[in-house]
Amino acid sequence: MNTFSAILLLFGNLGTTELIVILVVVLLLFGGRKIPELMHGIGKGVRSFKKGMNEIEEEINAPVSKNEEQKKEEGK
């Protein structure tokens, strides 16, 4: 059994009642003030990850464009 099918089996059968119970438990554990702080931190992390991915992609593509410019100059 692969990981994806295990996740589907675990969360695929959750109903509305179970989701409400989970949300109430999370609210009780973290409190009303901590949840927005946690979401803000997660948002910063995702933003940082995307920025890093874009920088890596630009670094990979940058030498290709520099090489193309050099080839165009040599061809002239």
Secondary structure, 3 states (H helix, E strand, C coil): CCHHHHHHHHHCCCCHHHHHHHHHHHHHHHHHHHHHHHHHHHHHHHHHHHHHHHHHHHHHHHHHHHHHHHHHHHHC
